[in-house]
Amino acid sequence: MKKHIASILAGGMMLAAAPALAADEVTLQLKWVTQAQFGGYYVAKDKGFYEEEDLDVTIKPGGPDIAPPQVIAGGGADVIVDWMPAALAARERGVPLVNIAQPFKSSGMMLTCLKETGIEGPDDFPGRTLGVWFFGNEYPFLSWMSQLGIPTEGGEDGVEVLKQGFNVDPLLQKQADCISTMTYNEYWQVIDAGITPEELINFKYEDQGVATLEDGLYVLEEDLQDPEFVDKMVRFVRASMKGWKWAEENPVEAAMIVLENDATGAQTEKHQKRMMEEVAKLTAGSNGELDPADYQRTVDSLLSGGSDPVITQEPEGAWTHAITDEALN
């Protein structure tokens, strides 16, 4: 009898010592460095929303030399955050990216100019120097200029494109008449540098009718053939959107969570709180499901590039509701 009890106890100890099933691993590659632009993902991780979905999520910051499509094509991520123009351009070049969710409903992209230049509208752009981000961020700008019929090779009838770093120095140092800014980031860097809002004129891409979708979630098309991967993405999107909605309702707390995850220590509390409040305006109205009308508007804008469009043909299979249909039910 004693041997029997000892055997039962030993078996119980072995079961207790057996490791729990590991959570499913997901690697997310961000488009840029750790900041409130990606607050929803950091919130989902910090608040345990991913853990509740049995996910172990690694969030990889981006940077000026990191192209998310290249990262995922090379096997360095399961899912990436990218702007749709860059994603569709990459798809046409052979990286089969598919949009599985769209947390950002609105565009935050602007062209910010000094009023002292005399620029009052897009008709005043010819002959000017405009700062433009590259690494895939140039596509909305090039599409806009094409629609306006303004060449981007300089000259009296065209604009001189200054390859802008990810800062606002060209405007502050008068190297450019206008620079690329985001409503939640670089615009406020200009303000913090001592230039007043009254000294600036902003051209929001949304207001110009050329806004394209930003900050969507993309995976490789072939991975969507794997039921286990699809299941992981359903849980990932569900938890991520829970994080985004929490961040919208609690922008100050969300900004502090972002700061706690900034390993570089480069971000400031003031800037991240302000950024989170502005980003919340862009995610508002989205439950994560891509609006086909928004998608088509983006495609139409990218195709209307005259002799040099961003994409040359209507994409096929570039988005799916399969993930959000399951995640949101």
N, C-alpha and C positions, 0 to 999 in steps of 0.2 A: 504493500500500500504506500509505504514511504517512497519507494522507488517510482511509483506511478505519479505521486504528487510532485516529486522532484522533476520528473520528466515534463509534466504540465507547466511547472514554473519556468523550467529552462526554455521550453517552447515559447512561452509568453514573453520572456526576456528577449528572445531572438526576434520576435515580431515587433517588439517595442524598439529594438535597435535598428530594424530595417528602415532605410531612408524613405521619406515620403517621395511620391512621384514628383519629379522636377517640373517646375512651371515651363511652359513653352517659351522659348527665347525668340525675341523679335528685335531686330536692329533697325533703328530709324535714323536716317541721315538728314540733317537739317540743311536748309539752303544757306544759312549764314550763322554767325557766331551766337553763343548763348545770349538771348535777350528776350524781351517780352513779346516780340513777334511770334515766338513759339511757346508762349505762356501756357496754353492749354495742355501741351504734352508734359511739361514739367509739373503742372498741377496734378495731372492724372497719375504720374509716377509718385509724387509726394503724398497725395491723399489716398494712395492705395487702390485707385480705380483699376489700374492694370493688374495688380495682385488679385483683386476680386474676380478678374476674368482669367485667373490662372496664367498670367503672362509675366515674363521676366524681360522687361524692355530696356534696351541700351539706347541712349540718345547720344548721337555723335554730332557735335557742333560742326558747322561748316566754316568757310573762310574764303578769302579772295582767290585762292588757288584751288578751291575744291568745287568741282562740277558734279552735283548729285547724279545726273544721268551716267556719268563715267563711273562713279562709285558703285551704283547698283549693277551696271553692266559688268563690272569686274568682280561681282560677288561680295562687295563690302557692305551691303545693306539689303534688307528685305523690302523696305518701303522708304520712299524719299519724299521730302517736301520740295516742291518746285513750282515755278510759274508756268502757266499753260503754254505761252509762246515758246519757251525753251524746251518744254516737254514734247510739244508737237514737232518742233524743228528736229529734235533728237530722234523722234520716231521716224520721221521721213529719212533721216540719215542712217537708219538701221537699228536703233535701240528701241525695241517695241514696248514703250511705256504706255500704261493704261491708267487713267484717272479712276480711282475707286471711291473717292470722297472729296468734298470741296468745303472745308471749314470756312474759308474766306468768301463772303458774298460780294463785297465791294472792293474796288481798287484804291490803294493809297498813293499811287504814283502821281508825281507832279513835275512840272518844269517851273523852277523858281527863278525869277529875274529881278535885277535891280531896276527900280523905276527910273533912276537917273539915266539909264541907257536910252530912254525914250520908247521902249517897247510897250505897246498897249494891247497888241493882239498878235495872232499868228502871222498876219500879213507883214508884220515888222521883223520876222525872223531872217529873211534873206539878207546876206551880208554880215550876219552875226556869228559869233562863236558860242556854241552850245555844248555844255558838259554832258556826256553820256556815259553811263555804266556799260561795260561789256560783260563777257562771260555768260552770255545768254540773256542779259538784262536789256540789251540794246534793241531787241526785236520789237517791242511796243513802239519805241521811238521811231525806228526806221519805217514801220508801217504807217505811223502818223504822218511823217514827212512825205511818204509816197502818196498818201491820200491828198495831201495839200499840194502835191506837185512840186515840192521843193527838193532840189538835188542836195546830196549830203557830201559832195566833193569840194565844197567851197565855191568861191566866185561870187560875183555881185548878185546873181539870181539864186544862189544856194547858201547853205550854211556850212561853216567850218565845224567839224565835229572834234571836240577835245575828249580824248579818252580819259574819262574822269575816274580818279581813285575813289575809294569808298569813304570820302570825306567832303567837306564843303570849301576847301582851300581855294579852288579856282574862282569862286565868287568873292570870297573875302579878299583875295589878292588881285582882283580885277583881271584875271586871266580869261574869264568867260563872262558873257553877258547874262547867261542863264545856266543853271545846273540842274541835274536830276536830284529830286528829293522825294522822300516818303512823308506822308502826313504825320506819321508816328515817330520819325527819326530825324533825318537830316534837316528838315525844315526847322526843327527846334534847336538844332546845333547852330544854325544861322542866327536864330533869335538869341541864343545864349552867348553868341560872339559879339553881341551888342548892336545888331541891326534890328530896327523896329519893324513890326508888321506893316506899318504905313510906308516904309521905304521899299517894300517888295510888291511884286505882282506874281500871282501863282496861276498856273494853267493846269488844272486837274484833268487828267486823262478822262475821267468819268464825264466831266462837263464838256469835253471836246468830242464826245461820242466815239472815242477810240480806246476806251478802257478794255483791257483784257484780263482774264482771270489770273489771280495770284494765289500762292500758297495752297495748292491742292496736294493730295496724297496720291502717289503713283507707285505702281509695282510693274514687274515685267509680265507681259502677256502670257508667257509659257507657264509661269508660276500659278496662274489662275486655273490651270488644268488639274492642279493637285488639290483634292478635297480637304486635306489637312491644312494646307496653306490658306485656303479660302476660309476655313473655320477660324484660324488664327487672326486673319485680317478682319473678320466680322467682329471678333472680340476686341481687337485693337481699336477699330474705328468706334465701336460703342463706348469704350472707356475714354478714348481721346475726346470725343464730343462731350462726354460728361465733364471732362476736364475743362473744355472750352467754355461750356455754359457756366461752370463754377467761376471761371476766371472773369467772365463778363459781369457776373453779379458781385464779385469780390476783387476788383482790379488792384486795389492796394495790397491785399494779402497775396494775390497772385504774383505781383511784382516782387515781393519779398522772397517768394519761393524761387523765382528766377534768379535773383541775386545769390541765394544760397547755393545755386548750382553753377554759378559762374566761377570756374576754377582760375580764370585769369585775373579776377579782381578788377577788371577794366571798367565795368559798368558802375554807374552811380545810382543811388536810391532815387534822387529827384528825377533823373532821366527815365529810369525804368518804370516808375509809377505813372509818369506822364505818357510814356509809350504804351503801357498796358491799357490806359483809359482810351487812347486813340485806336489801338488795335481792336478793342472791344466794339468799336463802332463798325469795323469792317467785318467782324464775324457775326454781328447781330443780324438776325433774319435767316441764318443758315442753320439747318439741323444736321448738316453734313452731306446731304444729298445734292449732287450736281444738278443744277437747273439746265435742261437742254437748251433753253433760249439763251442763257448766258454763254454756254459752250458755243453755240452757233454764231453768236455775236463776235466771239473771240476769233473763231475760224474765219469768218467773213472779213474781219479786220486784217488778219494775217495774209489772206489771199489777195487783198486789194493793194498789192505793192507794185503795180505797174510792171515794168520789165524786170524788177528784182524783188519779188514777193518773198516774205519770210518762209512760207510753205508754198509749194507749187500745185498741190492738188488736195481735194477734200479728203481728210483722213477717214479711214474706216477702222472701226474697233478701238478707237482711242479712249473710250470711256465705258463704264458699266455701272448699272445700279444694283448689280447682284449682291455686292457687299452691304451697301446701305439699306437695301430692302430687308435684308436679314437682321442687320444690326439695329435698325430703328423699330422693329416689331417687338 
